[in-house]
């Protein structure tokens, strides 16, 4: 404009010396140029006002959503989102930021780890009236999460399976996810036999002893993953799967500034400690009020949050594989051997899953031997290998504990049985080391851990994934309760309620499993006798048997203290 004014002044000085026609022409040009500049200024002002209006719309929507949500929580009726878009996006969230200008997204919850436990949490959140409106990101590089129905019915059973307890089945039924499991291969079992290599005694458990229909259900991990993914995809749920890995996480201290509220930009909320920022391997970034670490025993979330663990490595490896019988197997079998337990779990049809715990050196030998030699070793270990079959009593007397049998008489069904022989190897053999790990804290500011990220246990009772599902159920309930009272779902005071609920139960189960592992890793005469007495008592003392079954089923009541 200043250049134009100067030029216009010089032009007026020359006008007096020119002819009338020239003066008119130049004046006309000047007027047109002036009008053009005015129109440009007016257009620029209109664009700025339009931009201000557009930028204010998301803030207005968030204010309306907050007010409407609070009214919904007071009325205790389901909250409905104002938008069907998966995640609100900023057109340029890094404007004025020296960081790279890639588009970021904001979520309520970011679940890092799209395995069984992470998807169980997403499914549970999707099924609750107060949490189904939440924006949820799932960060996992597993390509299977980008597909639907990736299981082929003609495939042989996978070697990686989980033994699902009745409590977990109830949880999956409550969130309406179990129906997807029932569409694929799974195997309920209603009896179990446990014995050791000494031949001194054994214990048999039947679902009817605890007034239950089943003791559990064996399901392939890929079936559980596919079923939970199908459930999440079927729900009217705001979610997005990021096929990448977490590389860094930033959480800043809370600011008491009154200028920041839920309508502020992502950058402002992050700067004042109201959001966590996650950087992914593919170069993208996202913000979330709460980050859930469901990324396994080597949790990156736990590492970045600075949460320490307590635990140790067992001097044991586990070999897993799928085997085939000549007849169908309906019982779960477990024999304690000098180097560790051998479990045979029914999968359906004539297949079973083998979980054999042994020393690292033995695992190398058993993994490298021929299929025929391995099958012979399994059958030998389940029959007369390492020791004789147990008798019905201890010290030759089956009535030692008869006064505590509670009116239940022994029958042919309570007698010791030999497991069905394995005739064929139906999968590759895989080996992995065993350890016990427990996070000192489950929750910190804007971070919470579930599943193996919080606790890793010995697989001898198949309880690991069930503890994880219990975590998912508890955390989703705590988040729902927090939303109902208008709490910040990332505040540590709320997340500590989840920790207080789950930590005692998980530690107790870990202690029981670790105690079993240590008790059966020592071959010592008097200790062998005590173990045999424990087996005999668990087999014949009906209150104790019922309590053991209930505890193993997920009711979380300690035997003898129920």
Buried (B, 14 or more C-beta within 10 A) or exposed (E): EEEEEEEEEEEEEEEEEEEEEEBEEBEEEBEEEEEEEEEEEEEEEEEEEEEEEEEEEBBEBBEEBBEBBEEBBEEEEEBEBEEEEBBBEBEEBBEEEEEEEEEBBBBBBBBBBBBBBBBBBBBBBBBBBBBBBBBBBBBBBEEBBEEEEEBEEEEEBBBBBBBBBBBBBEBBEEBBBBEBBEBBBBBBBBBBBBBBBBBBBBBBBBBEBBEBEBBBBBBBBBBBBBBBBBBBBBBEBBBBBBBBBBBEBEBBEBBEEEEBBEBBBBBBBBBBBBBBBBBBBEEBBBBBBBBBBBBBBEBBBBBBBEBEBEBEEBEBBBBBBBBBBEEEBEBBBBBBBBBBBBBBBBBBBBBBBBBBBBBEEBBBEBBEBEEEEBBBBBBEBBEEBBBEEBBBBBEEEBEBBEEEBEEEEBEEEBEBBEBBBBEEBBBEBEBEEBBBBBBEBBBBBBBBBBBBBBBBBBBBBBBBBBBBBBBBBBBBBBBBBBBBEEBBBBBBEBBBBBBEBBBEBBEEBBEBBBEBBEEBBEEEEEEBBEBBBBBBBBBBBBEBBBBBBBBBBBBBEEBEEE
